[in-house]
Amino acid sequence: MRRAVGAPLLVTGLVVAVLTPLVLLAVWAVTETWRYPALWPQAFDDRALRVVTDPGSTILPGLVTSAGIAATVAVVSCAIGLAAGRALGLHTFPGRGLVRFALLAPVIVPGITVSLGIQVVFIRYHLTDTVHGVVLAHLIPATPYATLVLAAAYTRLDTAFEDQARVLGAGPLRVLLHVTLPALRPALTVALMLTFLISWNEYVLTLLIGGGSVSTLPLLLFSAIGSGDTSVAAALAMVVSIPPLLFVGVTARALTGPGAGRNDGRADPGMHPGAGATLAGLGRA
């Protein structure tokens, strides 16, 4: 009975905690006057919404740039994480613990310290003030997360399925696409989500490496906050916050929806449910 009552209360509390800041941002975005100590605005205006949705503003290009950089960082960091995670998860070699510690270094060391060091190196190699320089900079904090998440998944991977696929005539690429990646799908989905969000919300590295030439939504948001225009800052904060929330919701649905993680009893629990059918298809091919 306690568990049945406690779970809905916990979920309700989490939903309220997540939605309350968004509701306040929505109110501030349409507020013209809100003087202390009033609990509700004295006057409303849609000026901030018109500024944010103006096709001639820098918001839309900033949104496109942020999404493009974050998607690129997510794909590249997970591609690196697939290889590095396999080495860490399936193989034992001298210095393995040191490698794991090195992967955590960008997370442990204060971000501003790492950013200043990266800026010096990037200036020397003419990578500043460019989109690809920002992408490379974002890979530094994002790749360790992808590697560690995928390394943990590799520890549960039964490589016997890969061996069976090779025996049936599948080449390395077909084994990767039809056996390994389906088995790692949940972990790969989580890694893509984490790395996308890390890049999407990155401010310091974008500012130092982009030098103001690469304009992303976090830079525009901090600029609006510094200008003192609370309504525009609130409207822009909603633009920054809503896409990640939708992305997390879609990812959670993909991981917990119908059929996710379902096992038919013929494959290893760590293997994708369709592994048997995939191997049979490879054999027929």
Secondary structure, DSSP 4 states (H G I P E B T S, - for coil): -HHHHHHHHHHHHHHHHHHHHHHHHHHHHTEEE--TT-SS-SEE--HHHHHHH-TTSSHHHHHHHHHHHHHHHHHHHHHHHHHHHHHHHH---TTHHHHHHHHHHHHHS-HHHHHHHHHHHHHHTT-TTSHHHHHHHHHHHHHHHHHHHHHHHHTT--THHHHHHHHTT--HHHHIIIIIHHHTHHHHHHHHHHHHHHHHT--HHHHHHHTTTS--HHHHHHHHHHHT-HHHHHHHHHHHHHHHHHHHHHHHHHHHSTTTT---SSS-TTS-TTHHHHHHHHHH-
